[in-house]
């Protein structure tokens, strides 16, 4: 059940978003300039951070598998069936990987603090490899069904560039 959420906009707040619990509801503080779509994204992100289990609101492997099943149904017509989906802490050059022969998917734990739609994009990208292993036209047909695919690619490129990680968003 989703808790009651109160969004507080502030002209003084320019870039940061924060959230906390008070009197049985979640208070999310955002910059006044945010669009309704950005507000919605940040509310979802902050609820995930506050409600997640594990240290500092980390999403679990079970939550990741559940989301993989949802994305598979919604965007891939149920054609991708991973045997496992999990977080890993040893990826240094990729956001995610897929072993098609075993139908296993791994996502870098560096994605944990990122917006939900970015994690969804990477997860959908890896799920699409279970249908089409290479990055060909058929593969991108599946991935580009995700409405925020281009935006997520740009987000990941920006994060990698800012951190000098050298990650490739297409791998």
C-alpha positions as CSV (number, residue, x, y, z in Angstrom):
1,X,0.0,0.0,0.0
2,X,1.4,3.4,-1.0
3,X,1.6,5.9,1.9
4,X,0.1,9.3,1.8
5,X,2.6,11.7,0.1
6,X,2.8,15.4,0.5
7,X,5.0,17.2,-2.1
8,X,6.5,20.5,-1.0
9,X,7.9,22.8,-3.8
10,X,10.5,25.4,-2.9
11,X,11.9,28.2,-5.1
12,X,15.0,28.2,-2.9
13,X,15.7,24.5,-3.6
14,X,17.4,24.4,-7.0
15,X,18.7,20.8,-7.5
16,X,18.3,18.6,-4.6
17,X,15.4,16.4,-3.6
18,X,14.8,15.0,-0.2
19,X,12.2,13.0,1.6
20,X,11.3,12.0,5.2
21,X,8.4,10.5,7.2
22,X,6.3,12.6,9.5
23,X,2.9,11.8,11.1
24,X,2.3,8.7,9.0
25,X,3.0,10.3,5.6
26,X,6.0,10.9,3.4
27,X,7.1,14.5,2.8
28,X,9.0,14.9,-0.5
29,X,10.7,18.3,-1.0
30,X,11.5,19.3,-4.6
31,X,12.5,22.4,-6.6
32,X,9.6,24.5,-7.6
33,X,10.7,24.4,-11.3
34,X,10.1,20.6,-11.6
35,X,7.4,19.5,-14.0
36,X,4.6,17.2,-12.9
37,X,6.4,14.3,-14.6
38,X,9.6,15.0,-12.8
39,X,7.7,15.3,-9.6
40,X,6.1,12.0,-10.1
41,X,9.4,10.3,-11.0
42,X,11.1,11.8,-7.9
43,X,8.2,10.8,-5.6
44,X,8.5,7.2,-6.9
45,X,12.3,7.3,-6.4
46,X,12.1,8.7,-2.9
47,X,9.4,6.2,-1.9
48,X,11.6,3.4,-3.1
49,X,14.5,4.7,-1.1
50,X,12.5,5.1,2.0
51,X,10.7,1.8,1.7
52,X,13.4,-0.4,0.3
53,X,14.8,-3.2,2.5
54,X,18.5,-3.6,3.2
55,X,21.0,-1.0,4.1
56,X,20.1,2.6,3.0
57,X,16.9,1.5,1.2
58,X,18.7,-0.9,-1.2
59,X,16.4,-2.8,-3.5
60,X,16.7,-6.6,-3.1
61,X,17.3,-9.3,-5.7
62,X,13.7,-10.4,-5.1
63,X,12.4,-7.0,-5.9
64,X,14.6,-6.9,-9.0
65,X,13.2,-10.2,-10.2
66,X,9.7,-9.1,-9.6
67,X,10.3,-5.9,-11.6
68,X,11.9,-8.0,-14.4
69,X,8.7,-10.0,-14.7
70,X,6.6,-6.9,-14.8
71,X,8.8,-5.3,-17.5
72,X,8.9,-8.6,-19.5
73,X,5.0,-8.7,-19.5
74,X,4.7,-5.0,-20.3
75,X,7.3,-4.5,-23.0
76,X,8.5,-7.9,-24.3
77,X,5.2,-9.8,-24.6
78,X,6.4,-12.3,-22.0
79,X,9.1,-13.6,-24.3
80,X,12.1,-13.1,-21.9
81,X,12.2,-15.5,-18.9
82,X,15.3,-15.0,-16.8
83,X,16.3,-17.8,-14.4
84,X,17.8,-15.2,-12.0
85,X,18.2,-11.5,-11.7
86,X,20.5,-10.0,-9.1
87,X,22.6,-7.1,-8.0
88,X,26.4,-7.4,-8.2
89,X,29.2,-5.3,-6.8
90,X,32.0,-6.3,-9.1
91,X,31.1,-4.6,-12.4
92,X,33.6,-2.0,-13.4
93,X,32.8,-1.4,-17.1
94,X,29.1,-2.2,-17.5
95,X,25.7,-1.2,-16.0
96,X,24.4,-4.8,-16.5
97,X,25.1,-8.1,-18.2
98,X,23.2,-11.1,-19.4
99,X,24.3,-14.7,-19.9
100,X,21.8,-15.9,-22.5
101,X,22.7,-19.6,-22.2
102,X,21.8,-19.6,-18.5
103,X,19.2,-16.8,-18.8
104,X,20.9,-14.9,-15.9
105,X,21.0,-11.2,-15.5
106,X,23.2,-9.1,-13.3
107,X,22.9,-5.4,-12.6
108,X,25.7,-3.2,-11.2
109,X,24.9,-2.0,-7.7
110,X,26.1,1.4,-8.9
111,X,22.5,1.7,-10.3
112,X,21.0,1.4,-6.8
113,X,20.7,5.2,-6.1
114,X,19.5,6.1,-9.6
115,X,15.9,6.9,-10.6
116,X,13.6,3.9,-11.0
117,X,13.2,4.5,-14.7
118,X,16.9,4.3,-15.3
119,X,17.2,0.9,-13.5
120,X,14.1,-0.2,-15.5
121,X,15.8,0.7,-18.7
122,X,19.0,-1.2,-17.9
123,X,16.9,-4.2,-16.7
124,X,14.8,-4.1,-19.9
125,X,18.0,-3.9,-22.0
126,X,19.3,-7.0,-20.4
127,X,16.0,-8.8,-20.7
128,X,15.9,-8.0,-24.4
129,X,19.1,-10.0,-24.7
130,X,17.2,-13.1,-23.8
131,X,15.2,-12.6,-27.0
132,X,17.9,-11.2,-29.2
133,X,21.5,-11.7,-28.0
134,X,23.2,-9.1,-30.2
135,X,22.7,-5.3,-30.5
136,X,21.0,-5.5,-33.9
137,X,17.8,-3.9,-35.2
138,X,15.6,-6.6,-33.7
139,X,17.2,-6.0,-30.3
140,X,16.7,-2.3,-30.4
141,X,13.1,-2.8,-31.5
142,X,12.4,-4.4,-28.1
143,X,14.4,-2.0,-26.0
144,X,13.0,1.1,-27.7
145,X,9.5,0.2,-26.6
146,X,10.5,1.6,-23.2
147,X,9.2,5.2,-23.3
148,X,12.2,6.7,-21.5
149,X,14.9,4.7,-23.3
150,X,16.6,7.6,-24.9
151,X,16.4,9.6,-21.7
152,X,17.9,6.8,-19.7
153,X,20.7,6.3,-22.2
154,X,21.6,10.0,-21.8
155,X,21.4,9.8,-18.0
156,X,23.7,6.9,-17.9
157,X,26.2,8.5,-20.3
158,X,26.2,11.7,-18.2
159,X,26.8,9.7,-15.0
160,X,29.6,7.7,-16.6
161,X,31.2,10.9,-18.0
162,X,30.9,12.8,-14.8
163,X,32.5,10.0,-12.8
164,X,35.0,9.1,-15.6
165,X,33.8,5.5,-15.4
166,X,34.2,4.7,-19.1
167,X,31.0,2.7,-19.0
168,X,29.4,1.9,-22.3
169,X,25.6,2.2,-22.2
170,X,25.1,-0.2,-25.0
171,X,26.8,-3.2,-23.5
